[in-house]
């Protein structure tokens, strides 16, 4: 009997030692323009794996450059596509400048882009798909960085960085490189012709974290068949970051359809609303964000800037939601 009790004690001790590791959640911190709010130009999200790997997604206009104190260490920079509000043609000087509906993005990041400047300063890898890696490699090289830190993940493939598996999935949108990002004579000619350079198809991402959480980042997209076949059936995404802004991307009703009928995750984080969606951290009535929440069958979490949310492997929020 004594041996049995000793064995049970060992099992219980092992359980309490191991359980916190497996129970650890993925931390997600929105880096928006105004503390505690979900504002019109908010795109940027910071992910932290339980093992400490940190991923910045679509730095855009609301990360105050590489010196933004909210960043900390960054291991990976993800860019869904080359539009200025995602890659960062300009950016804010500091948080809480301007209004939630109309921010003051006064800092010109061209021709480098905010994403490149951050990756260079943090010595982070830039992971992208399509033809974007060549563009970022050339920028890093021109700035004295390592072009090999710009790395490719094509549709259907995956790359593991810092224990996190990253793959690109199709998005239905455009992906031109503005002439201001190109610079030089070619940039001048493109601008005079009213053209943009081509960067291949835009992308979404599927991230698989070490705690087992599978997360779909929609990027800017319309409704796609891949959201059912690839994101749900193949990868079984449990948490989604979904753009809801309408006109340029899926609107709130279309985004709700994607969540309710195609991906069917455990929960969703609203993104890219193109409106001042909250006041004092609460949804403003009559907004697209409120419509999306009302039309969606699973919990909708608001990306309130600076508020860290934590999710388990099943996509359920543990804290901060």
Secondary structure as UniProt FT lines:
FT   HELIX           2..23
FT   STRAND          26..30
FT   TURN            35..36
FT   TURN            40..41
FT   STRAND          45..48
FT   TURN            50..51
FT   STRAND          54..57
FT   TURN            60..62
FT   TURN            66..67
FT   TURN            69..71
FT   STRAND          76..78
FT   HELIX           84..88
FT   STRAND          90..91
FT   TURN            95..96
FT   STRAND          107..108
FT   TURN            110..112
FT   HELIX           114..122
FT   STRAND          125..128
FT   TURN            130..131
FT   HELIX           132..142
FT   TURN            143..144
FT   HELIX           147..149
FT   STRAND          150..152
FT   TURN            155..156
FT   STRAND          159..161
FT   TURN            162..163
FT   STRAND          164..170
FT   STRAND          176..177
FT   HELIX           179..182
FT   HELIX           184..193
FT   STRAND          197..198
FT   STRAND          203..208
FT   TURN            210..211
FT   STRAND          214..217
FT   HELIX           227..234
FT   STRAND          239..243
FT   HELIX           252..257
FT   HELIX           258..263
FT   STRAND          267..271
FT   STRAND          278..279
FT   TURN            280..281
FT   STRAND          282..283
FT   TURN            285..286
FT   HELIX           288..295
FT   STRAND          299..301
FT   TURN            305..306
FT   STRAND          308..311
FT   TURN            313..314
FT   STRAND          317..319
//
